[in-house]
């Protein structure tokens, strides 16, 4: 069993990369991909943890990844990068620019909270969440811990959702740029959770035509919120567009309760190891092409 979509506390998850690695072993995963939002900063810790556990006779493979947000009409879509070279300077510069744009947006959101009488500052969020890409989940945590809201869901509905008073949109990069960054780092670009965008079938087809023309290589077929019918739809799309199949839980720790590493929402997910072989073959082929 594998999980190719996982978040740590280097973005909006709650477990450290080492804790995730340990959990992956106890869960029985053979491999997992650390795919934090717009950052690769947790990968070294996860790989070091895997090496230390391996020396003690416990084995799991850590796959280097990231999840990049990109613009699509009035929405944002997410492009996973799997098997990336996390030291690639082109990728690192692109992620640095994305984090800087998050910072601009986050400061504008903090200003909106202060205008409502909630004395939130970005400096305070950073102090409480060091070495982390600040996301809306961190704003929600701030509100919950200070009793401005009763639940994380309440924080989003009252303040942080797209139509809520403190939401500020980001200026996302184009999906073609996200795909280009991942390919430059030798990775496999994958469209994450395609059904979550609630696109009409013809519009999803148009999007996939655009992304495959730009170099998209994979589609996340197995996902925590997918029903078996949903899986059959995405499986058909992967075949139609010649895309490799991936799967992931989108695990975030306690930020997404009842969503478990490897097994998804209420343990409804099973991502087979057999997906790895064609993905690794693609990575190998890309590496040979670059030589």
Beta strands, then each sheet from edge to edge (+ up, - down):
strand 1: 2-6
strand 2: 31-34
strand 3: 61-72
strand 4: 75-82
strand 5: 173-174
strand 6: 188-191
strand 7: 218-223
strand 8: 244-248
strand 9: 259-260
strand 10: 264-265
sheet 1: 1+ 2+ 3+ 4- 6+ 7+ 8+
sheet 2: 1+ 2+ 3+ 5+
sheet 3: 9+ 10-
end
